[in-house]
């Protein structure tokens, strides 16, 4: 998400380049009232799951195949 990386359960990683980013920090996204994520494709499923677990997004705009994969994954 915008250059700040997080693990599979949505915890931000401690990386040096995070301190040099010019963007909204993940912690700020968590505190926002409503954040809409836009992502799709099989290669994004793990990242979408982690973003949801981390509380970075509240709504998701995606394609049908990705939505189905998210709903049926364990």
URDAGI-V197361 format. One record per pair of residues at least 24 apart in sequence whose ideal C-beta (glycine too) atoms are under 7 Angstrom apart, sorted by the first residue. I is the first residue (numbers start at 1). J is the second residue. D is the distance in Angstrom with one decimal. If there is no record, write none. Layout:
i: <I;I>
j: <J;J>
d: <D;D>
This chain:
i: <1;1;1;6;6;7;8;8;9;9;10;10;10;10;10;10;11;26;29;30;30;34;34;36;40;41;42;45;45;45>
j: <26;51;56;50;54;50;46;50;50;53;50;51;53;54;55;56;54;56;56;55;56;58;59;61;66;66;69;69;70;73>
d: <6.9;6.3;6.2;5.8;5.7;6.7;6.3;5.1;6.5;5.3;4.8;6.6;4.0;2.1;6.7;6.8;6.7;5.9;4.7;4.9;6.3;5.1;6.9;6.4;4.5;6.2;6.9;5.3;6.3;6.9>
